Amino acid sequence: MQSPKARQITLQERDLEPGLPAQHCPETGGVWIERDPYEQWCRDNPPEDLSPEDLSQRLANLDFSPAPEDSKAALCPHSGKILIRARVDAPQPFYIERSPETGGIWLDGGEWEVLKQLGLHNQLDRLFSADWKAQLREQTQVDRQRTATIDKLGEPLAQKVFELADELRQHPNGDFGVSYLTQVVINSQG
């Protein structure tokens, strides 16, 4: 079987984890994981309950540089068709690839270790889910707004705003509190 990103190189068998066979590319360091063994391994190693909030925090703190091959298109070693890419929105984004024909997964060098660090190694299908991506984008936006609020108001006042926002969100008439604050702040600046 030929490497998806170095077509002249034959993949070599190697266990990625105990009980998870893979095909390793000695030139690029990438690995090909067949669908059925991966699914079986995931059943034996269930994923942690990873919320968008948890993943967003982990991604924000990730220190990883993608392999040079990450920018190249990859071909399925079975069908020869182009693999579908799922972007992982880390500070330096990288891509996970999957075969539309077989469901096999290609990971460039170092990506398996990073996916383990993120808690995604046994739930790779989430990366290809439009629903999951939308939730993660929404959480990333919330995180950016919190950071901007801290930058503009300073940590002590921002924490008070966050606490008040939580209280108002839980109160049945919290929208009245938001309206009052909005009116007072806008009128004082006018």
Secondary structure, 3 states (H helix, E strand, C coil): CECCCCCCCECEEEEEECCEEEEECCCCCCEEECHHHHHHHHHHCCCCCCCHHHHHHHHHCCCCCCCHHHHCCCECCCCCCECEEEEECCCCCEEEEECCCCCCEEECCCHHHHHHHHCCCCCHHHHHCHHHHHHHHHHHHHHHHHHHHHHHHCHHHHHHHHHHHHHHHHCCCHHHHHHHHHHHHHHHHC
